[in-house]
Amino acid sequence: MFSSLLPIASALLVALAVAVISMALVRGLRGEPKRRVIEAMPKYTVRGYQDETPAVSEDLGLLAQLGANLVNNKYRIWLVQTLARAGQRGPDALSALLAKKVTYAIIGAAFGLLFLSQGIVTGLIAIVLVTAAGFGLPDLLTVSEGQTRDQNMEFALPDAIDLLNLCVESGLSFENALARVSVGLNGPVAEEFGALINEMQLGKSRIEAMTALAETTRSKGLQRFITSLLQVDRLGVPISGVLSEQAAEMRAQRKDKAREQGQKVTIKILMPLMFCFLPAMFVVILGPAVWQLVQAFSKI
């Protein structure tokens, strides 16, 4: 009885996975104009949530609500922090991630059903493992996106500080210079500067906003830059000189890091060379000699 119902159940679950993927694609295409409008707006975004239990937007429907019921508050806060490091903030970002986790879990369960032909126990274990892997895959992708964003921030920070210094030397205040850089540039540095300005406009002082930014970011260059600005505020040092020194120092560190990565190439290429090139070279060089030895011993 079970073996006769197995193909039907597999077909139904595969059809459900295809329907979920199709709905996600249609929803993404429908949201494209809205995304373009949002990207055209000034890059002033709220850094994070004010409460300890971030809410989930109800606009994304059943999948986001189902994902919200599957995670606890501690895990949800970690997801919010991970999304913030990746440059995604707000309840819509959390809802999209939860919906993606449920979608990948359903797709994983559909693929896990294929292992039921190997036995009930093996099939159930495969379904559980593949479903759990699909549920956790968006987290890994978000963490990787955050790491890539930190690397891009380290690379673009010296140019942004140069532009900030130019704006300050031209007569703009520090807040107006930050706003100008956040609107004039693209990338993670502009987004963080825009979030910093937004928090100042919401009532935080400059020291409080910069301290919050230094505590939340994982970019070492941005942390050093914010720490220098905090010392400028406490000591009353002219900010233009500090900005130029920070830009020169970060540019020198970027060159040193590029030189270090170039020196690591010889070590990284050693293992592929040993396992891919050297065996073939040994076969070409030693192959005829070994063949001649085999022929000589066979005649004895």
VEXTIPA-223182 format. One record per residue (C-alpha): residue number from 1; residue in one letter; y, z, x. Coordinates in pm, whole numbers. Last residue first. Example, Ala and Ser with C-alpha at 12.3 -4.5 7.8 and 13.67 -1.06 7.14 Angstrom:
nufi = 2	kenu = S	py = -106	pz = 714	px = 1367
nufi = 1	kenu = A	py = -450	pz = 780	px = 1230
This chain:
nufi = 300	kenu = I	py = -1261	pz = -1855	px = 6413
nufi = 299	kenu = K	py = -1118	pz = -2140	px = 6207
nufi = 298	kenu = S	py = -980	pz = -1906	px = 5938
nufi = 297	kenu = F	py = -798	pz = -1701	px = 6200
nufi = 296	kenu = A	py = -602	pz = -2008	px = 6317
nufi = 295	kenu = Q	py = -515	pz = -2116	px = 5961
nufi = 294	kenu = V	py = -387	pz = -1767	px = 5877
nufi = 293	kenu = L	py = -184	pz = -1757	px = 6197
nufi = 292	kenu = Q	py = -31	pz = -2098	px = 6117
nufi = 291	kenu = W	py = 63	pz = -1981	px = 5767
nufi = 290	kenu = V	py = 224	pz = -1667	px = 5907
nufi = 289	kenu = A	py = 430	pz = -1876	px = 6148
nufi = 288	kenu = P	py = 533	pz = -2119	px = 5872
nufi = 287	kenu = G	py = 645	pz = -1833	px = 5645
nufi = 286	kenu = L	py = 832	pz = -1630	px = 5908
nufi = 285	kenu = I	py = 1162	pz = -1819	px = 5898
nufi = 284	kenu = V	py = 1174	pz = -1945	px = 5539
nufi = 283	kenu = V	py = 1007	pz = -1635	px = 5396
nufi = 282	kenu = F	py = 1230	pz = -1406	px = 5603
nufi = 281	kenu = M	py = 1540	pz = -1589	px = 5476
nufi = 280	kenu = A	py = 1425	pz = -1552	px = 5117
nufi = 279	kenu = P	py = 1368	pz = -1181	px = 5170
nufi = 278	kenu = L	py = 1712	pz = -1146	px = 5341
nufi = 277	kenu = F	py = 1919	pz = -1306	px = 5064
nufi = 276	kenu = C	py = 1834	pz = -1118	px = 4745
nufi = 275	kenu = F	py = 1728	pz = -760	px = 4823
nufi = 274	kenu = M	py = 1914	pz = -705	px = 5150
nufi = 273	kenu = L	py = 2225	pz = -902	px = 5052
nufi = 272	kenu = P	py = 2243	pz = -735	px = 4711
nufi = 271	kenu = M	py = 2228	pz = -396	px = 4893
nufi = 270	kenu = L	py = 2492	pz = -479	px = 5156
nufi = 269	kenu = I	py = 2753	pz = -625	px = 4919
nufi = 268	kenu = K	py = 2879	pz = -282	px = 4818
nufi = 267	kenu = I	py = 2925	pz = -171	px = 5180
nufi = 266	kenu = T	py = 3121	pz = -482	px = 5280
nufi = 265	kenu = V	py = 3329	pz = -462	px = 4962
nufi = 264	kenu = K	py = 3434	pz = -102	px = 5026
nufi = 263	kenu = Q	py = 3707	pz = -212	px = 5268
nufi = 262	kenu = G	py = 3873	pz = -417	px = 4995
nufi = 261	kenu = Q	py = 3874	pz = -120	px = 4758
nufi = 260	kenu = E	py = 4045	pz = 89	px = 5024
nufi = 259	kenu = R	py = 4309	pz = -178	px = 5082
nufi = 258	kenu = A	py = 4375	pz = -194	px = 4706
nufi = 257	kenu = K	py = 4403	pz = 185	px = 4697
nufi = 256	kenu = D	py = 4644	pz = 186	px = 4990
nufi = 255	kenu = K	py = 4857	pz = -81	px = 4822
nufi = 254	kenu = R	py = 4867	pz = 118	px = 4497
nufi = 253	kenu = Q	py = 4956	pz = 432	px = 4691
nufi = 252	kenu = A	py = 5249	pz = 248	px = 4851
nufi = 251	kenu = R	py = 5366	pz = 132	px = 4508
nufi = 250	kenu = M	py = 5336	pz = 487	px = 4380
nufi = 249	kenu = E	py = 5550	pz = 621	px = 4665
nufi = 248	kenu = A	py = 5817	pz = 353	px = 4625
nufi = 247	kenu = A	py = 5840	pz = 411	px = 4248
nufi = 246	kenu = Q	py = 5854	pz = 788	px = 4291
nufi = 245	kenu = E	py = 6129	pz = 762	px = 4553
nufi = 244	kenu = S	py = 6335	pz = 533	px = 4329
nufi = 243	kenu = L	py = 6292	pz = 765	px = 4030
nufi = 242	kenu = V	py = 6381	pz = 1077	px = 4231
nufi = 241	kenu = G	py = 6701	pz = 915	px = 4357
nufi = 240	kenu = S	py = 6804	pz = 817	px = 4003
nufi = 239	kenu = I	py = 6733	pz = 1164	px = 3860
nufi = 238	kenu = P	py = 7007	pz = 1350	px = 4042
nufi = 237	kenu = V	py = 6868	pz = 1703	px = 4114
nufi = 236	kenu = G	py = 6940	pz = 1975	px = 3856
nufi = 235	kenu = L	py = 6663	pz = 2208	px = 3975
nufi = 234	kenu = R	py = 6479	pz = 2267	px = 3647
nufi = 233	kenu = D	py = 6527	pz = 1921	px = 3499
nufi = 232	kenu = V	py = 6443	pz = 1753	px = 3830
nufi = 231	kenu = Q	py = 6128	pz = 1968	px = 3860
nufi = 230	kenu = L	py = 6019	pz = 1845	px = 3517
nufi = 229	kenu = L	py = 6085	pz = 1487	px = 3623
nufi = 228	kenu = S	py = 5866	pz = 1534	px = 3932
nufi = 227	kenu = T	py = 5585	pz = 1675	px = 3718
nufi = 226	kenu = I	py = 5614	pz = 1377	px = 3483
nufi = 225	kenu = F	py = 5576	pz = 1135	px = 3775
nufi = 224	kenu = R	py = 5285	pz = 1325	px = 3924
nufi = 223	kenu = Q	py = 5108	pz = 1327	px = 3587
nufi = 222	kenu = L	py = 5178	pz = 956	px = 3538
nufi = 221	kenu = G	py = 5020	pz = 879	px = 3874
nufi = 220	kenu = K	py = 4720	pz = 1099	px = 3802
nufi = 219	kenu = S	py = 4650	pz = 923	px = 3473
nufi = 218	kenu = R	py = 4446	pz = 1161	px = 3261
nufi = 217	kenu = T	py = 4717	pz = 1219	px = 3001
nufi = 216	kenu = T	py = 4714	pz = 1516	px = 2765
nufi = 215	kenu = E	py = 4868	pz = 1793	px = 2977
nufi = 214	kenu = A	py = 5137	pz = 1578	px = 3141
nufi = 213	kenu = L	py = 5238	pz = 1437	px = 2800
nufi = 212	kenu = A	py = 5266	pz = 1785	px = 2649
nufi = 211	kenu = T	py = 5482	pz = 1898	px = 2942
nufi = 210	kenu = M	py = 5700	pz = 1590	px = 2899
nufi = 209	kenu = A	py = 5758	pz = 1666	px = 2531
nufi = 208	kenu = E	py = 5829	pz = 2035	px = 2592
nufi = 207	kenu = I	py = 6067	pz = 1966	px = 2881
nufi = 206	kenu = R	py = 6258	pz = 1699	px = 2686
nufi = 205	kenu = S	py = 6299	pz = 1925	px = 2386
nufi = 204	kenu = K	py = 6096	pz = 1866	px = 2074
nufi = 203	kenu = G	py = 6270	pz = 1783	px = 1748
nufi = 202	kenu = L	py = 6102	pz = 1473	px = 1605
nufi = 201	kenu = Q	py = 6331	pz = 1251	px = 1812
nufi = 200	kenu = M	py = 6196	pz = 1406	px = 2130
nufi = 199	kenu = E	py = 5841	pz = 1343	px = 2008
nufi = 198	kenu = N	py = 5926	pz = 979	px = 1941
nufi = 197	kenu = I	py = 6077	pz = 938	px = 2287
nufi = 196	kenu = L	py = 5755	pz = 1059	px = 2448
nufi = 195	kenu = A	py = 5545	pz = 834	px = 2222
nufi = 194	kenu = G	py = 5756	pz = 538	px = 2332
nufi = 193	kenu = F	py = 5713	pz = 633	px = 2698
nufi = 192	kenu = E	py = 5337	pz = 657	px = 2644
nufi = 191	kenu = E	py = 5327	pz = 316	px = 2475
nufi = 190	kenu = A	py = 5540	pz = 155	px = 2746
nufi = 189	kenu = V	py = 5304	pz = 291	px = 3012
nufi = 188	kenu = P	py = 4999	pz = 169	px = 2817
nufi = 187	kenu = G	py = 5106	pz = -196	px = 2801
nufi = 186	kenu = N	py = 5406	pz = -401	px = 2705
nufi = 185	kenu = L	py = 5761	pz = -373	px = 2833
nufi = 184	kenu = G	py = 6106	pz = -409	px = 2676
nufi = 183	kenu = V	py = 6058	pz = -161	px = 2391
nufi = 182	kenu = S	py = 5918	pz = 126	px = 2598
nufi = 181	kenu = V	py = 6156	pz = 50	px = 2886
nufi = 180	kenu = R	py = 6462	pz = 59	px = 2659
nufi = 179	kenu = A	py = 6349	pz = 379	px = 2491
nufi = 178	kenu = L	py = 6296	pz = 546	px = 2828
nufi = 177	kenu = A	py = 6642	pz = 432	px = 2940
nufi = 176	kenu = N	py = 6793	pz = 567	px = 2619
nufi = 175	kenu = E	py = 6629	pz = 905	px = 2681
nufi = 174	kenu = F	py = 6739	pz = 912	px = 3047
nufi = 173	kenu = S	py = 7097	pz = 822	px = 2963
nufi = 172	kenu = L	py = 7216	pz = 469	px = 3031
nufi = 171	kenu = G	py = 7476	pz = 399	px = 3300
nufi = 170	kenu = S	py = 7339	pz = 105	px = 3498
nufi = 169	kenu = E	py = 7173	pz = 346	px = 3742
nufi = 168	kenu = V	py = 6959	pz = 487	px = 3459
nufi = 167	kenu = C	py = 6852	pz = 140	px = 3343
nufi = 166	kenu = L	py = 6762	pz = 34	px = 3696
nufi = 165	kenu = N	py = 6565	pz = 355	px = 3750
nufi = 164	kenu = L	py = 6367	pz = 291	px = 3431
nufi = 163	kenu = L	py = 6298	pz = -66	px = 3542
nufi = 162	kenu = D	py = 6171	pz = 62	px = 3877
nufi = 161	kenu = I	py = 5967	pz = 330	px = 3698
nufi = 160	kenu = A	py = 5804	pz = 62	px = 3481
nufi = 159	kenu = D	py = 5723	pz = -148	px = 3788
nufi = 158	kenu = P	py = 5564	pz = 153	px = 3963
nufi = 157	kenu = L	py = 5361	pz = 248	px = 3648
nufi = 156	kenu = A	py = 5190	pz = -87	px = 3590
nufi = 155	kenu = F	py = 4886	pz = -39	px = 3818
nufi = 154	kenu = E	py = 4828	pz = 327	px = 3735
nufi = 153	kenu = M	py = 4863	pz = 248	px = 3365
nufi = 152	kenu = N	py = 4612	pz = -36	px = 3389
nufi = 151	kenu = Q	py = 4365	pz = 205	px = 3548
nufi = 150	kenu = D	py = 4426	pz = 463	px = 3275
nufi = 149	kenu = R	py = 4375	pz = 195	px = 3009
nufi = 148	kenu = T	py = 4045	pz = 94	px = 3165
nufi = 147	kenu = Q	py = 3932	pz = 455	px = 3153
nufi = 146	kenu = G	py = 4038	pz = 481	px = 2788
nufi = 145	kenu = E	py = 3851	pz = 161	px = 2700
nufi = 144	kenu = S	py = 3540	pz = 299	px = 2867
nufi = 143	kenu = V	py = 3569	pz = 617	px = 2659
nufi = 142	kenu = T	py = 3611	pz = 408	px = 2344
nufi = 141	kenu = L	py = 3307	pz = 194	px = 2427
nufi = 140	kenu = L	py = 3099	pz = 505	px = 2492
nufi = 139	kenu = D	py = 3206	pz = 655	px = 2160
nufi = 138	kenu = P	py = 3135	pz = 327	px = 1978
nufi = 137	kenu = L	py = 2773	pz = 340	px = 2113
nufi = 136	kenu = G	py = 2697	pz = 685	px = 1972
nufi = 135	kenu = F	py = 2590	pz = 582	px = 1621
nufi = 134	kenu = G	py = 2404	pz = 277	px = 1752
nufi = 133	kenu = A	py = 2212	pz = 492	px = 1999
nufi = 132	kenu = A	py = 2127	pz = 742	px = 1725
nufi = 131	kenu = T	py = 1999	pz = 457	px = 1505
nufi = 130	kenu = V	py = 1798	pz = 313	px = 1795
nufi = 129	kenu = L	py = 1637	pz = 650	px = 1868
nufi = 128	kenu = V	py = 1560	pz = 741	px = 1506
nufi = 127	kenu = I	py = 1424	pz = 395	px = 1420
nufi = 126	kenu = A	py = 1216	pz = 384	px = 1739
nufi = 125	kenu = I	py = 1062	pz = 725	px = 1664
nufi = 124	kenu = L	py = 984	pz = 614	px = 1309
nufi = 123	kenu = G	py = 826	pz = 290	px = 1429
nufi = 122	kenu = T	py = 613	pz = 460	px = 1694
nufi = 121	kenu = V	py = 486	pz = 711	px = 1438
nufi = 120	kenu = I	py = 417	pz = 443	px = 1174
nufi = 119	kenu = G	py = 249	pz = 197	px = 1408
nufi = 118	kenu = Q	py = 335	pz = -102	px = 1625
nufi = 117	kenu = S	py = 442	pz = -306	px = 1318
nufi = 116	kenu = L	py = 697	pz = -35	px = 1248
nufi = 115	kenu = F	py = 883	pz = -149	px = 1559
nufi = 114	kenu = L	py = 1084	pz = -411	px = 1366
nufi = 113	kenu = L	py = 1225	pz = -133	px = 1153
nufi = 112	kenu = G	py = 1425	pz = -16	px = 1454
nufi = 111	kenu = F	py = 1636	pz = -331	px = 1440
nufi = 110	kenu = A	py = 1751	pz = -243	px = 1089
nufi = 109	kenu = A	py = 1808	pz = 120	px = 1191
nufi = 108	kenu = G	py = 2028	pz = 0	px = 1479
nufi = 107	kenu = I	py = 2232	pz = -217	px = 1241
nufi = 106	kenu = I	py = 2279	pz = 82	px = 1011
nufi = 105	kenu = A	py = 2384	pz = 300	px = 1305
nufi = 104	kenu = Y	py = 2627	pz = 32	px = 1427
nufi = 103	kenu = T	py = 2794	pz = 27	px = 1086
nufi = 102	kenu = V	py = 2809	pz = 408	px = 1068
nufi = 101	kenu = K	py = 2976	pz = 427	px = 1410
nufi = 100	kenu = K	py = 3217	pz = 146	px = 1321
nufi = 99	kenu = A	py = 3324	pz = 328	px = 1005
nufi = 98	kenu = L	py = 3385	pz = 643	px = 1209
nufi = 97	kenu = L	py = 3592	pz = 448	px = 1463
nufi = 96	kenu = A	py = 3799	pz = 277	px = 1192
nufi = 95	kenu = S	py = 3862	pz = 611	px = 1021
nufi = 94	kenu = L	py = 3979	pz = 769	px = 1346
nufi = 93	kenu = A	py = 4215	pz = 479	px = 1413
nufi = 92	kenu = D	py = 4348	pz = 493	px = 1057
nufi = 91	kenu = P	py = 4404	pz = 869	px = 1087
nufi = 90	kenu = G	py = 4656	pz = 820	px = 1370
nufi = 89	kenu = R	py = 4641	pz = 721	px = 1734
nufi = 88	kenu = Q	py = 4476	pz = 455	px = 1945
nufi = 87	kenu = G	py = 4592	pz = 426	px = 2308
nufi = 86	kenu = A	py = 4250	pz = 479	px = 2466
nufi = 85	kenu = R	py = 4345	pz = 832	px = 2570
nufi = 84	kenu = A	py = 4445	pz = 894	px = 2207
nufi = 83	kenu = L	py = 4108	pz = 764	px = 2086
nufi = 82	kenu = T	py = 3929	pz = 1012	px = 2312
nufi = 81	kenu = Q	py = 4147	pz = 1296	px = 2185
nufi = 80	kenu = V	py = 4079	pz = 1200	px = 1823
nufi = 79	kenu = L	py = 3705	pz = 1172	px = 1890
nufi = 78	kenu = W	py = 3706	pz = 1517	px = 2051
nufi = 77	kenu = I	py = 3883	pz = 1655	px = 1743
nufi = 76	kenu = R	py = 3613	pz = 1497	px = 1525
nufi = 75	kenu = Y	py = 3336	pz = 1652	px = 1734
nufi = 74	kenu = K	py = 3489	pz = 1995	px = 1686
nufi = 73	kenu = N	py = 3545	pz = 1933	px = 1313
nufi = 72	kenu = N	py = 3187	pz = 1831	px = 1242
nufi = 71	kenu = V	py = 3054	pz = 1478	px = 1217
nufi = 70	kenu = L	py = 2824	pz = 1321	px = 953
nufi = 69	kenu = N	py = 3059	pz = 1374	px = 657
nufi = 68	kenu = A	py = 3338	pz = 1186	px = 835
nufi = 67	kenu = G	py = 3101	pz = 894	px = 897
nufi = 66	kenu = L	py = 3024	pz = 872	px = 526
nufi = 65	kenu = Q	py = 3394	pz = 880	px = 445
nufi = 64	kenu = A	py = 3461	pz = 604	px = 698
nufi = 63	kenu = L	py = 3177	pz = 390	px = 559
nufi = 62	kenu = L	py = 3279	pz = 439	px = 195
nufi = 61	kenu = G	py = 3632	pz = 313	px = 200
nufi = 60	kenu = L	py = 3864	pz = 208	px = 481
nufi = 59	kenu = D	py = 4181	pz = 309	px = 294
nufi = 58	kenu = E	py = 4078	pz = 675	px = 264
nufi = 57	kenu = S	py = 4227	pz = 775	px = 598
nufi = 56	kenu = V	py = 4047	pz = 1057	px = 770
nufi = 55	kenu = A	py = 4219	pz = 1385	px = 840
nufi = 54	kenu = P	py = 4245	pz = 1568	px = 1169
nufi = 53	kenu = T	py = 4124	pz = 1929	px = 1163
nufi = 52	kenu = E	py = 4320	pz = 2119	px = 1431
nufi = 51	kenu = D	py = 4660	pz = 2034	px = 1292
nufi = 50	kenu = Q	py = 4954	pz = 1855	px = 1456
nufi = 49	kenu = Y	py = 4770	pz = 1535	px = 1528
nufi = 48	kenu = G	py = 4843	pz = 1315	px = 1825
nufi = 47	kenu = R	py = 5102	pz = 1120	px = 2022
nufi = 46	kenu = V	py = 5300	pz = 975	px = 1734
nufi = 45	kenu = T	py = 5395	pz = 616	px = 1802
nufi = 44	kenu = Y	py = 5725	pz = 451	px = 1887
nufi = 43	kenu = K	py = 5640	pz = 98	px = 2003
nufi = 42	kenu = P	py = 5904	pz = -79	px = 1799
nufi = 41	kenu = M	py = 5751	pz = -301	px = 1528
nufi = 40	kenu = A	py = 5604	pz = -644	px = 1610
nufi = 39	kenu = E	py = 5259	pz = -493	px = 1673
nufi = 38	kenu = I	py = 5261	pz = -345	px = 1322
nufi = 37	kenu = V	py = 5341	pz = -683	px = 1166
nufi = 36	kenu = R	py = 5065	pz = -848	px = 1369
nufi = 35	kenu = R	py = 4813	pz = -584	px = 1257
nufi = 34	kenu = K	py = 4908	pz = -636	px = 892
nufi = 33	kenu = P	py = 4854	pz = -1011	px = 927
nufi = 32	kenu = E	py = 4507	pz = -949	px = 1083
nufi = 31	kenu = G	py = 4389	pz = -695	px = 825
nufi = 30	kenu = R	py = 4225	pz = -954	px = 602
nufi = 29	kenu = L	py = 4030	pz = -1092	px = 895
nufi = 28	kenu = G	py = 3909	pz = -746	px = 989
nufi = 27	kenu = R	py = 3804	pz = -666	px = 633
nufi = 26	kenu = V	py = 3608	pz = -993	px = 616
nufi = 25	kenu = L	py = 3434	pz = -915	px = 944
nufi = 24	kenu = A	py = 3346	pz = -561	px = 835
nufi = 23	kenu = M	py = 3216	pz = -686	px = 501
nufi = 22	kenu = S	py = 2999	pz = -944	px = 679
nufi = 21	kenu = I	py = 2858	pz = -682	px = 916
nufi = 20	kenu = V	py = 2773	pz = -453	px = 623
nufi = 19	kenu = A	py = 2607	pz = -738	px = 433
nufi = 18	kenu = V	py = 2400	pz = -836	px = 737
nufi = 17	kenu = A	py = 2288	pz = -474	px = 777
nufi = 16	kenu = L	py = 2195	pz = -454	px = 408
nufi = 15	kenu = A	py = 1997	pz = -779	px = 436
nufi = 14	kenu = V	py = 1812	pz = -634	px = 736
nufi = 13	kenu = L	py = 1737	pz = -322	px = 532
nufi = 12	kenu = L	py = 1607	pz = -525	px = 240
nufi = 11	kenu = A	py = 1392	pz = -749	px = 462
nufi = 10	kenu = S	py = 1238	pz = -450	px = 638
nufi = 9	kenu = A	py = 1163	pz = -279	px = 308
nufi = 8	kenu = I	py = 996	pz = -592	px = 172
nufi = 7	kenu = P	py = 795	pz = -646	px = 491
nufi = 6	kenu = L	py = 674	pz = -281	px = 483
nufi = 5	kenu = L	py = 574	pz = -273	px = 116
nufi = 4	kenu = S	py = 235	pz = -438	px = 178
nufi = 3	kenu = S	py = 161	pz = -216	px = 479
nufi = 2	kenu = F	py = 241	pz = 94	px = 274
nufi = 1	kenu = M	py = 0	pz = 0	px = 0
